[in-house]
Amino acid sequence: MITTVIFSLIFGHFAGFDQTQKVAYPIFILTGLVLWNFFASSLANASESVVSQSHILTKIYFPRLILPLSSLGVAVVDFLIQFAILAVLMVIYGVGASIYAPFAILFLIAASYISFSMSVWLTALNVRFRDIKHTVPFLIQTLLYLTPVIYPVEIVPQRWQWLLHLNPMFSVVQGFRWSLLGTEPPNWTWLSVSMLLTTLLLLTGLVFFRRTESTFADIV
């Protein structure tokens, strides 16, 4: 909530983004932040999952992928709480959900898929190179500003939008907001491309993870 207020003041009042939206700007921001916080939280926790559970790795054998995957479950709980707050604020602001609201679950699944795909790489890399954990917050912060969480897609010049669409969360956050508020829909072609890129990231990450997981217990 504090983040929403700060962003509303800085980008809504001072930058004038609130004048470009048909819905209340705090609601506009919060619909993006709810999904973004889920993605960021699950990614940050997953990247540390193996190292933080090193005492278990040396005692019990189990599929190591369970650790980054379990981070999604923890993040879902926080997501549901924040989503409930969003629903209450939508009622207070008199903003009704769009007819596409059921599609929101699909974009939540897409965000989970992206988070897991990235975390497979980061988890394995963090075991080998401990400094990786210091780059994750920077990565998340950078992606935040490359994703339409606090700003409308329309302000991005058309000639640069293709570059931002290479960020998989760009179309997913836009789609999540569209499903709830009926705002500008995502570019379905770019959404498909970003999901294909995410799949490639996951497949290569799984190969790397499988090659390195046998050494996890020795390294950690």
N, C-alpha and C positions, 0 to 999 in steps of 0.2 A: 504493500500500500504506500509506504514512504517513497519507494522508487517511482510509483505511478504519479504521485504528487510532484516530485522533483522534475520528472520528464514533462509533465503537463505544464509546469511553470516555464521551464526552459524552452521546450520545443513548441508548446502550444501557445503560450502567451507571448513570449519574446520573439520566437522564430515565425509565429503566425500560422503554424500548421493547423491550428484549430479552425481557421477560416476556410480550410479546403475540404472539411469533412461534413457530411450530413448528420452524423451521429456525434454525441458528446465526446470530446477529445479524450477525457479520462477513460471512457469505455473503449475507444479506439485503441489506446495504448494497452489497456489491461488485457484485451483479447489477444494481443500479440505477446505480452509478457507472460501470461499464463502458460502458453505453449513453450515459449522460449525458456522460461525457468525450469520447466520439466526437462527439456533437452540439455540445458547447461548443467543442471544438477546431476542428471544421470551420467553425463559424459565425464564430469569431474570426479564423481565417486567411482565410476568404473575404471578410470585410468589408475586409481590407487588401490583397486580391489585386491589384486594379487599380493602386492607388497604389504598391505595392511593385514592380510590374513596369512602371513608367512609362517606363523606358528602352527597353523593347521596343515599347510602343504607338506611339512616334514614328517607328519604323523599319519595322515590319512590320504589315501589316493581317491580322487574323484575327478570327473571331467573339469578341467580348469576354466572352461568357458562359462561354467555356472556362476563364477564370481562376477564377471562384468555383466552378465545377464541379470543377476539378482539386483544390481543397482537400479535397473529399470523399475522393479517392483517397489523399491523404496521411494523412488521419484513419483510413482503413480499416486501414492498416498498424499504427498504434498500437492500434486496437481489437482486432485479431487477437492482438497480444502480450498485452494485458490480459485478453482472453477466455481465452487459454491459462493464464494465472495463475489465473483464476477456476476453470477446470476442475481444475487441480491442487489448489487449496484445497478444492473440493467433495469430492474424493477423500479428502483428509486429514481433513476434518470428517465424512466418511461420509454426505454428502448426495448422493443420486442424482438424476439429471435426470428430469424428468417425461416422460410420454408425449407431451406437447405440444411438446417441445423443437424439432422441425423448424419450428414456427411462429416461432421466434426470428428467423429470417432476414427474415420479413415485417415484424417490428417494427423491425429494423435498416433496412430499406428505407424504412419510414414515417419514421423519425428522419432519414434522409438527405433525404427529400422536404421535411420541415419545415425542416431546416437550409438547404437550397438556396432554398426559398421566401423565407425571411427574409433570406438573404444577398444575393439579387437586389436587394432594397430597400437594404440596408445598404451594399452595394458602390457603388451609384450615388450614394447620399447622402454617402458618405465622400469621394467625388471632389469633390463640390461644397462640402461642409462638413466640413473636416478635423477639427473637434472631435467629430464623430460617433464616431471611434475611441475616444475617452475614455469614451463612454457604453456601449459594447459590453460591457466587463467588468461594469459595474453591471447591465446588462440580464441577462446570463448568471447573475450571482449571485442576482438577484431571482427569476429563473425556477427556479433550483435549489431555493429554499425553497418555491416554489409547485408543485413536482413531488415525488411520493412516492419520492424517492431515499433519504432517510435516515429517513423515518418511514412507518409503515403507513397506508394509506388509511382504515382503520377509526377512527383517532383524530380524523379530520376530521368535525365535526358534519354530519349528513345535509343540513341546510338550507343549508350553505355549499358542498357538494360541486359543485353545478352551476356555481358561479362558478369553481372551480379547474379544472373540466373544459373551460373555455374556453381554457385553456392546452393546446395540442395535445400537448405532451410528457407531460402528466399521464397520459393513457390509454395512451400508447405505452410509457412506462417501466413502468407497471403491467402491461401486456400482456407485455412482455419478461420481467419477473420471473415472471409466471404461467406462461409457456411453459417456462421452465427449472426452476422450483421447484414448480409446481402450487399456488401461493398464490391469493389472491382474484383471479378473472379481471376484466378491465376491463369497464366498461359499454359494450357494443357499440354502443348507440345514440349515446352521447356520443363514442365513438371515431369513428363515421361523421360526426357533426357537426363534430368537430375537423378531420377530413380535408377536409371541404367548405370550412371556413373557411380551411384552409391552401391549398386550390386557389384560392380567391378572392384570397388574399394573393399567390400566385404570379402569377396572371393580371394583377392590377393592377401588380405589381412588374415584370413583363415589359414592360408598356406604358410605364412610367416609365423603365425601363432603355433601351428602344429609342429613346425620345425624347431621352435624354441622352448615349448612348454616342458619338454623332458628335462630341461636344465633349470627350471624355475626353482625347485627345492634346493638345488646346490647354490644358486646365485643369491637368493633372498636370505 
